[in-house]
């Protein structure tokens, strides 16, 4: 397997462009947490939406459980919102959510799903519908990955061009479901092997997050040499998912970047943004995820050609 050592160069933004030129990203996430011991998670999709916007996407749409839609839109007023139907138990009502997902697929250039989505039969059905469509690429993150791990033979349902973004725990569950050996929290070689096996098995791009994040399509791999411990805080993964989705929306297939290149660029920009925040901090710790988001545009800019 070949190692990639050269970073992709992002095209410059045309001076005469309008928002339609830079693609549109749909974010699906959030949960209302109405059952005992089920947390309410509304920040995650908002953070992903803000990450997508800061990374340069022209339009962002968010779909969250209907009871929290107004609150999420207050957090990201730049986005267009869609409400997902939920039952009394807080689970998504799959047959009522399906038309919303289908509309988002029809009207956007990429889909990002899973941040704070929670659990339940409705969540699983919606995630399977997202990975089963063939029209637009999908970034699969967080609870969407957990939904897949709990689904028998989910690989047979994966038809979309996909980027999976597991942390080591999520990767371990995916490997268990697919009978893939290896330690996603091991040394560099172990992590690279696991990442590549997952990518090969699912015919997708896998971003195995953590110290020295690995990106692989099963045939090639790249290891991130940048980053800072300040990134080890809640919400940064949601931002990364939004950033990767944004880059896919902007640069595939038009300017000719691959999903692999977009994933690499997103990871690199995310890591550099963390470094830049830490460079201005007295302690190197205590970063708010909103601090990270503010550094994303300049980090993306550092990857642009002239």
C-alpha positions as CSV (number, residue, x, y, z in Angstrom):
1,X,0.0,0.0,0.0
2,X,1.4,3.4,-1.0
3,X,1.8,6.3,1.4
4,X,0.7,9.7,0.2
5,X,3.1,12.4,1.4
6,X,1.9,15.4,-0.7
7,X,-1.0,17.6,0.4
8,X,-3.7,18.4,-2.1
9,X,-3.8,22.0,-3.3
10,X,-7.2,23.6,-3.1
11,X,-8.2,25.8,-6.1
12,X,-8.4,29.6,-5.4
13,X,-11.9,31.1,-5.0
14,X,-12.9,32.9,-8.2
15,X,-13.3,36.6,-7.8
16,X,-16.6,36.7,-9.7
17,X,-18.2,33.7,-7.9
18,X,-21.6,33.5,-6.2
19,X,-22.8,31.2,-3.5
20,X,-24.0,28.6,-5.9
21,X,-20.5,28.0,-7.2
22,X,-19.3,26.7,-3.8
23,X,-21.7,23.8,-3.4
24,X,-24.2,23.0,-0.7
25,X,-23.9,20.7,2.3
26,X,-26.8,19.0,4.2
27,X,-26.2,18.3,7.9
28,X,-28.4,15.7,9.6
29,X,-28.0,15.2,13.4
30,X,-29.2,16.0,16.8
31,X,-31.6,14.2,19.3
32,X,-34.3,15.4,21.6
33,X,-33.4,13.1,24.5
34,X,-36.9,12.6,25.8
35,X,-36.3,9.1,27.3
36,X,-34.6,8.6,30.7
37,X,-30.9,8.5,30.4
38,X,-31.0,9.6,26.8
39,X,-29.1,12.9,26.5
40,X,-30.4,15.9,24.5
41,X,-27.8,16.7,21.8
42,X,-28.4,19.8,19.8
43,X,-25.0,21.5,19.6
44,X,-23.4,18.8,17.5
45,X,-25.2,19.5,14.2
46,X,-24.9,23.2,14.7
47,X,-21.1,22.9,15.1
48,X,-20.9,20.7,12.0
49,X,-22.9,23.4,10.1
50,X,-20.6,26.1,11.3
51,X,-17.6,24.1,10.3
52,X,-19.0,23.6,6.8
53,X,-19.6,27.3,6.4
54,X,-16.2,28.3,7.7
55,X,-14.6,25.9,5.3
56,X,-16.2,27.8,2.4
57,X,-19.4,26.0,1.5
58,X,-21.9,28.3,-0.3
59,X,-25.0,26.9,1.3
60,X,-25.7,24.8,4.4
61,X,-28.9,23.1,5.3
62,X,-29.5,21.4,8.7
63,X,-32.1,18.7,9.5
64,X,-32.7,18.0,13.2
65,X,-35.6,16.7,15.2
66,X,-38.5,19.2,14.8
67,X,-38.7,20.1,18.5
68,X,-35.2,21.5,18.5
69,X,-35.2,23.1,15.1
70,X,-35.7,26.7,16.2
71,X,-33.0,26.5,18.9
72,X,-30.5,25.0,16.4
73,X,-31.3,27.8,13.9
74,X,-30.6,30.4,16.5
75,X,-27.2,28.8,16.9
76,X,-26.5,28.9,13.2
77,X,-28.8,31.5,11.6
78,X,-26.9,31.3,8.3
79,X,-28.4,27.8,7.7
80,X,-31.7,26.7,6.3
81,X,-33.6,24.3,8.6
82,X,-35.6,21.2,8.2
83,X,-37.6,19.4,11.0
84,X,-37.4,15.7,11.4
85,X,-40.5,14.0,12.9
86,X,-40.0,12.2,16.3
87,X,-42.3,10.0,18.4
88,X,-43.1,10.4,22.1
89,X,-40.0,8.3,22.9
90,X,-37.7,10.8,21.1
91,X,-36.9,8.4,18.3
92,X,-37.1,9.5,14.7
93,X,-40.2,8.4,12.8
94,X,-38.4,6.8,9.8
95,X,-41.2,6.9,7.2
96,X,-41.8,10.6,7.9
97,X,-38.1,11.5,7.9
98,X,-37.4,9.7,4.6
99,X,-38.9,12.4,2.4
100,X,-36.8,15.1,4.1
101,X,-33.7,13.1,3.5
102,X,-34.7,12.5,-0.1
103,X,-35.2,16.2,-0.6
104,X,-31.8,17.0,0.9
105,X,-30.2,14.5,-1.4
106,X,-31.9,16.1,-4.4
107,X,-31.0,19.7,-3.5
108,X,-27.4,19.4,-2.1
109,X,-24.0,18.3,-3.3
110,X,-23.0,16.4,-0.2
111,X,-24.6,15.0,3.0
112,X,-23.1,14.8,6.5
113,X,-25.0,12.6,9.0
114,X,-24.6,11.3,12.5
115,X,-23.5,14.1,14.9
116,X,-25.5,13.8,18.1
117,X,-28.1,11.7,16.3
118,X,-28.7,9.3,19.1
119,X,-29.9,5.8,18.9
120,X,-33.1,3.9,17.9
121,X,-34.7,2.1,15.1
122,X,-35.7,5.3,13.3
123,X,-32.1,6.5,13.4
124,X,-30.8,3.3,11.9
125,X,-33.3,3.3,9.1
126,X,-32.4,6.9,8.2
127,X,-28.7,6.2,8.2
128,X,-29.2,3.1,6.0
129,X,-31.2,5.2,3.6
130,X,-28.4,7.8,3.5
131,X,-25.7,5.3,2.7
132,X,-28.0,3.5,0.2
133,X,-28.5,6.4,-2.1
134,X,-26.1,6.9,-5.0
135,X,-26.7,10.5,-5.9
136,X,-24.3,12.5,-3.7
137,X,-21.4,11.7,-1.4
138,X,-22.0,11.2,2.3
139,X,-19.8,11.8,5.3
140,X,-20.8,9.3,8.0
141,X,-19.9,10.3,11.6
142,X,-20.5,9.6,15.2
143,X,-23.9,8.0,16.0
144,X,-24.4,7.1,12.3
145,X,-21.3,4.9,12.6
146,X,-22.8,3.4,15.8
147,X,-26.0,2.7,14.0
148,X,-24.1,0.9,11.2
149,X,-22.1,-1.2,13.7
150,X,-25.4,-2.5,15.2
151,X,-26.8,-3.5,11.8
152,X,-26.2,-7.0,10.5
153,X,-24.3,-7.0,7.1
154,X,-24.6,-3.2,6.7
155,X,-21.9,-3.3,4.1
156,X,-24.4,-4.7,1.6
157,X,-26.5,-1.5,2.0
158,X,-23.6,0.9,1.3
159,X,-23.9,2.2,-2.2
160,X,-23.1,5.9,-1.7
161,X,-19.6,7.4,-2.2
162,X,-18.8,7.7,1.5
163,X,-16.2,9.0,3.9
164,X,-16.4,7.4,7.4
165,X,-14.9,9.4,10.3
166,X,-14.6,7.1,13.3
167,X,-12.6,7.7,16.4
168,X,-10.8,4.5,17.7
169,X,-13.9,3.4,19.8
170,X,-16.2,3.7,16.8
171,X,-13.7,2.0,14.6
172,X,-13.4,-0.9,17.0
173,X,-17.2,-1.4,16.8
174,X,-17.2,-1.2,13.0
175,X,-14.4,-3.8,12.9
176,X,-16.2,-6.1,15.3
177,X,-19.4,-5.9,13.1
178,X,-17.3,-6.7,10.0
179,X,-15.0,-9.3,11.6
180,X,-11.9,-7.2,10.9
181,X,-8.9,-7.8,13.1
182,X,-6.7,-5.1,14.5
183,X,-6.4,-2.4,17.1
184,X,-7.6,1.1,16.0
185,X,-5.9,2.5,19.1
186,X,-2.6,0.9,18.5
187,X,0.7,2.1,17.1
188,X,0.9,3.8,13.7
189,X,1.2,0.6,11.8
190,X,-1.8,-1.0,13.5
191,X,-3.9,2.1,13.0
192,X,-2.9,2.3,9.3
193,X,-3.7,-1.4,8.8
194,X,-7.1,-1.2,10.4
195,X,-8.0,2.0,8.5
196,X,-7.1,0.4,5.2
197,X,-9.0,-2.8,6.0
198,X,-12.1,-0.9,6.8
199,X,-11.8,1.1,3.6
200,X,-11.2,-2.0,1.5
201,X,-14.2,-3.8,3.1
202,X,-16.6,-0.9,2.6
203,X,-15.1,0.5,-0.7
204,X,-15.0,4.0,0.9
205,X,-12.7,6.5,2.4
206,X,-11.9,6.0,6.2
207,X,-10.6,8.8,8.4
208,X,-9.4,7.1,11.6
209,X,-9.2,10.0,14.0
210,X,-6.8,10.5,16.9
211,X,-3.1,11.4,17.3
212,X,-1.7,11.2,13.8
213,X,-5.0,10.7,12.1
214,X,-4.9,8.2,9.2
215,X,-6.9,8.6,6.0
216,X,-7.1,5.6,3.6
217,X,-9.1,4.4,0.5
218,X,-7.7,0.9,1.0
219,X,-5.0,1.3,-1.6
220,X,-3.3,4.4,-0.4
221,X,-2.9,6.1,3.0
222,X,-1.9,9.4,4.5
223,X,-0.9,10.2,8.0
224,X,-1.5,13.7,9.5
225,X,1.7,15.1,11.0
226,X,0.1,18.2,12.4
227,X,-2.2,18.9,15.3
228,X,-2.2,19.8,19.0
229,X,-3.6,18.2,22.2
230,X,-6.0,21.1,22.4
231,X,-8.1,19.3,19.8
232,X,-8.9,16.6,22.4
233,X,-12.1,18.2,23.5
234,X,-15.8,17.6,22.8
235,X,-17.2,19.0,19.5
236,X,-14.0,19.1,17.5
237,X,-15.0,15.9,15.6
238,X,-18.4,17.5,14.7
239,X,-16.5,20.4,13.2
240,X,-14.2,18.1,11.2
241,X,-17.2,16.2,9.7
242,X,-18.6,19.6,8.6
243,X,-15.3,20.7,7.1
244,X,-14.8,17.5,5.1
245,X,-18.4,17.7,3.9
246,X,-17.9,21.3,2.8
247,X,-14.7,20.5,0.9
248,X,-16.4,17.6,-0.9
249,X,-19.3,19.9,-1.8
250,X,-17.0,22.5,-3.2
251,X,-14.4,20.5,-5.0
252,X,-16.0,17.2,-6.3
253,X,-16.4,16.6,-9.1
254,X,-16.1,20.1,-10.6
255,X,-12.4,21.1,-9.9
256,X,-11.4,17.5,-9.9
257,X,-10.4,16.7,-6.3
258,X,-11.2,13.2,-5.1
259,X,-13.0,12.3,-1.9
260,X,-9.7,11.1,-0.5
261,X,-8.1,14.5,-1.3
262,X,-10.9,16.4,0.3
263,X,-10.7,14.2,3.4
264,X,-7.0,14.8,3.7
265,X,-7.4,18.5,3.2
266,X,-10.1,18.6,5.9
267,X,-8.0,16.8,8.4
268,X,-5.0,18.9,7.7
269,X,-6.9,22.2,8.0
270,X,-8.5,21.0,11.2
271,X,-5.1,20.1,12.7
272,X,-3.5,23.4,11.6
273,X,-6.4,25.4,13.1
274,X,-5.8,23.7,16.4
275,X,-2.1,24.5,16.3
276,X,-2.9,28.1,15.5
277,X,-5.2,28.5,18.4
278,X,-2.6,26.9,20.7
279,X,0.1,29.2,19.5
280,X,-1.9,32.1,20.8
281,X,-2.8,30.5,24.1
282,X,-0.8,30.8,27.3
283,X,-1.6,27.3,28.4
284,X,-2.3,25.3,25.2
285,X,-5.4,23.9,26.8
286,X,-9.0,25.0,27.5
287,X,-9.9,25.6,23.9
288,X,-13.6,26.1,23.1
289,X,-14.7,24.4,19.9
290,X,-15.9,27.8,18.8
291,X,-12.3,29.0,19.1
292,X,-11.3,26.3,16.7
293,X,-14.0,27.2,14.2
294,X,-12.7,30.8,14.0
295,X,-9.3,29.4,12.8
296,X,-10.7,27.2,10.1
297,X,-10.9,29.8,7.2
298,X,-7.2,30.7,7.5
299,X,-6.2,27.1,7.8
300,X,-8.2,26.3,4.6
301,X,-6.5,29.3,2.9
302,X,-3.1,27.8,3.7
303,X,-3.9,24.9,1.4
304,X,-5.0,27.0,-1.6
305,X,-3.0,27.5,-4.8
306,X,-2.3,30.9,-6.2
